[in-house]
């Protein structure tokens, strides 16, 4: 079923749909934009900073490594939402290889629905020798599993925004 027909069908069934359902159907439904193709890359629909230059991912990787060394120092969850072809995470991990303890402490989860992109991510991670990764289709936070306090998350968020301003 075409995306347009699927959306109309859902509206006819329910009377209305909210914006999150519209996005989910149009982007990730069986015929959705991100499910049926690989839209990322120079010859596709759009390109992201990690695809243009590995320097972006390396700078982010150095920031995360420094943060881990100064604030965490133990096992932690590294999660990327919509990792595309895996360029950003590969650049982050490649920089992290300077500290084996850091690399070993990473519990990597990639949130991705597109099988074509998952296969590209697997290849990208295999190329740098990283295989301790899980994939999930959705990002769900369960309050009982949160280890970071709000203050730490906000500090990281503010520091990342500060970093972005200078890139």
PEKA-V384436 format. One record per pair of residues at least 4 apart in sequence whose ideal C-beta (glycine too) atoms are under 6 Angstrom apart, sorted by the first residue. I is the first residue (numbers start at 1). J is the second residue. D is the distance in Angstrom with one decimal. If there is no record, write none. Layout:
I | J | D
I | J | D
This chain:
1 | 5 | 5.0
1 | 6 | 4.9
3 | 26 | 5.3
3 | 31 | 5.2
6 | 25 | 5.6
6 | 29 | 5.6
7 | 25 | 5.4
10 | 14 | 6.0
10 | 17 | 5.3
11 | 17 | 5.8
17 | 21 | 4.2
17 | 22 | 5.6
23 | 27 | 5.5
24 | 28 | 5.4
25 | 29 | 4.4
26 | 32 | 5.9
27 | 32 | 4.8
27 | 33 | 5.2
27 | 34 | 5.0
28 | 32 | 4.7
28 | 34 | 5.9
28 | 35 | 5.7
28 | 113 | 5.2
31 | 36 | 5.9
34 | 114 | 5.2
35 | 114 | 5.6
38 | 116 | 5.1
39 | 44 | 5.1
39 | 45 | 4.2
40 | 44 | 5.8
40 | 84 | 4.7
40 | 85 | 5.8
42 | 47 | 5.8
47 | 51 | 4.8
49 | 56 | 4.3
50 | 56 | 5.4
50 | 57 | 4.8
50 | 87 | 4.0
50 | 88 | 3.9
51 | 87 | 5.5
54 | 58 | 5.8
54 | 91 | 4.8
57 | 61 | 5.9
57 | 88 | 4.7
57 | 91 | 2.5
57 | 92 | 5.4
58 | 91 | 5.3
58 | 95 | 5.0
60 | 92 | 5.8
61 | 91 | 5.9
61 | 92 | 3.7
61 | 95 | 3.4
61 | 96 | 5.9
62 | 95 | 5.6
63 | 163 | 5.7
65 | 96 | 5.4
65 | 102 | 5.8
67 | 71 | 5.4
68 | 72 | 4.6
68 | 102 | 5.6
72 | 76 | 5.2
75 | 105 | 4.7
77 | 107 | 4.8
78 | 106 | 5.0
78 | 108 | 5.1
79 | 109 | 4.7
80 | 89 | 5.2
80 | 110 | 5.4
81 | 111 | 4.7
81 | 139 | 5.8
83 | 89 | 5.4
83 | 110 | 4.8
83 | 112 | 6.0
83 | 121 | 5.7
85 | 120 | 4.5
86 | 90 | 5.4
86 | 120 | 5.9
86 | 121 | 3.6
86 | 124 | 3.4
90 | 124 | 4.6
90 | 128 | 5.4
93 | 128 | 5.9
93 | 130 | 5.1
94 | 128 | 5.4
96 | 102 | 5.3
96 | 103 | 5.1
108 | 133 | 4.4
109 | 134 | 5.2
110 | 121 | 6.0
110 | 135 | 5.2
111 | 136 | 5.4
111 | 139 | 4.7
112 | 117 | 5.6
112 | 118 | 5.3
112 | 135 | 5.9
113 | 137 | 4.9
118 | 135 | 5.9
125 | 130 | 4.7
148 | 152 | 4.7
148 | 153 | 5.1
150 | 154 | 6.0
